């Protein structure tokens, strides 16, 4: 049975989420340059999801004043595990002013080794690798509300609760197929790729012809 802990503004001081922490974000939309960061979800892979609600000062919150969360995201001794890290890193940099590193991305890992399919979404990975069906019904709800619904909290938690299991399976495949090193090089580039997105170099891609 999973547990959800909602924190307003910041993580509690002294919270230890281990050497690899799953991270996800919820924002007002899909353009990190425009749409504000509303929620940061984290899990140690122990069945508990910690949700940090980022409320702007205009709505009575503290905005980017969350030193414990930012310290974790920038801690070089803690690997941050994402699904589609490119977006989340950009959203965090824009919303909190910090660069998240080091990182792992299960979407990149899936694309490198699950070449027999074009379905690399978190819903598919949860089903195929973790044996769990998750709902995406709340994906387009209003994450900027000061009070989130229980359905929103459950949805947000599901985005991080299974990433450790998925990563364990994908890492084994990366080793088997001899692609672990190239995956690591791709992960190391992600903060730069996110910064390029924030500068407007999303489309056309800087690396396209």
Order of alpha helices (4+ residues) and beta strands (2+ residues): beta-beta-beta-beta-alpha-beta-alpha-beta-alpha-alpha-alpha-alpha-alpha
